[in-house]
């Protein structure tokens, strides 16, 4: 069950933070609407890594599609295009 607290409970910051653990976020509300969440640092790091991995996989898929539709260059063609001789 989600742990939802009004933002005013941050007056007792320690009590709110003590309820945070891996997989157990504390959601803060302002005027009855979601405002922000407090999550465990390890969970945040894993989320950031997953986001980076998803972005990498998306770019790899785009590159793969480009290779299929546009083809590739040989090493000589690439050197010529870059002006490396």
Residue pairs with C-beta under 8 A, 6 or more apart in sequence:
2 25
2 27
3 19
3 24
3 25
3 26
3 27
4 26
4 27
4 28
4 29
5 16
5 26
5 27
5 28
5 29
6 28
6 29
6 30
7 28
7 29
7 30
7 35
7 36
9 15
9 16
9 28
10 16
10 28
16 26
16 38
17 26
17 38
19 26
20 26
20 38
20 39
20 40
21 40
22 40
22 42
22 43
23 40
23 43
24 40
25 37
25 38
25 39
25 40
25 43
26 37
26 38
27 34
27 36
27 37
28 34
28 35
28 36
28 37
28 38
29 35
39 47
73 81
79 85
